[in-house]
Amino acid sequence: MRARLWNKMLLCGAFATTALHATSVLGQTQPPAPKQTLPTDSCNESGARPDEPSQLLALARCHERDGKSASAWAEYRHTANLFARRGDKTGAAAATAAANRLAPLLSKVTVAAQKLPTGAVIKRDGVTLPTGILGTEVAIDPGQHTVEVSAPGYQTYRTDFHVKPRGDRSVIVIPALQRVDRDAK
């Protein structure tokens, strides 16, 4: 296990494999709480904590190499904030420069809804989106994605979409949800 992890870190140019799960990509404005374990992926096999800027910088570089530009961009931004809070101006400047370099290349998605019933829950790739993000363009990694909307008393709506790399723009419009016919058997 240790050798496999070391090989993965070298492959990605990383010296650690912890991550911030792209809060900007998910449309959240707050970073995860310190000491939270993050999702694992090919760059972050250990699922380690997101509170060490040098580790996040390494993870961002790995995600950038893997073509996960939105994840890398969000991680660079979060890393810059961590470096700044620790008084490391050089680290903050380097991470900010990396994020700024990626910004024009980001693919983005806008999820919009006509009219949602009370209690509707919108998920993108299994992660609940705050309703305030509807109609807002947010960065997203290239690849296949899913939007699902559910509400009590209504049929669930689900759609899959593909995001191309390097500046693709997608708009997902959620139609009015259909009521469930409770009398049908």
MORAJO-V677934 format. One record per backbone hydrogen bond with DSSP energy under -1.0 kcal/mol. NH is the residue of the N-H (numbers start at 1). CO is the residue of the C=O. If there is no record, write none. Layout:
# MORAJO-V677934
NH_CO / NH_CO
This chain:
# MORAJO-V677934
5_1 / 6_2 / 7_3 / 8_4 / 9_5 / 10_6 / 11_7 / 12_8 / 13_10 / 14_9 / 22_20 / 26_22 / 28_23 / 36_33 / 38_48 / 56_52 / 57_53 / 58_54 / 59_55 / 60_56 / 61_57 / 62_58 / 63_59 / 64_60 / 65_61 / 66_62 / 67_64 / 68_63 / 69_67 / 72_68 / 73_69 / 74_70 / 75_71 / 76_72 / 77_73 / 78_74 / 79_75 / 80_76 / 81_77 / 82_78 / 83_79 / 84_80 / 85_81 / 86_82 / 87_84 / 88_83 / 89_87 / 92_88 / 93_89 / 94_90 / 95_91 / 96_92 / 97_93 / 98_94 / 99_95 / 100_96 / 101_97 / 102_98 / 103_99 / 105_102 / 106_103 / 108_168 / 109_138 / 110_170 / 112_172 / 114_174 / 120_117 / 121_150 / 123_148 / 124_127 / 125_146 / 127_124 / 129_122 / 133_130 / 134_131 / 135_111 / 136_133 / 138_109 / 140_107 / 143_163 / 145_161 / 147_159 / 148_123 / 149_157 / 150_121 / 154_151 / 155_178 / 157_149 / 159_147 / 161_145 / 163_143 / 167_105 / 170_108 / 172_110 / 174_112 / 180_153 / 182_180
